[in-house]
């Protein structure tokens, strides 16, 4: 994230906020959820949470499998 911050500063951005989030909830909301019928949405949330919880136990997962939200302001 330090490298991303350096690049953004080099482009003239001063107000830089980078938020690292787990990839499973991101994928669930962007790819899977739109395809789940409305009456099954709660089951989908529970499943995504459980998969996320299990994957976070893997030592490499949280280091290499993340989604970055980058907020920039000049």
ABEGO torsion letter per residue (X at the ends): XAAAAAAAAAAGBABBBBBBBBAAAAAAAAAAAAABBAAAAAAAAAAAAAAAAAAAABAAAAAABBBBBBBBBX
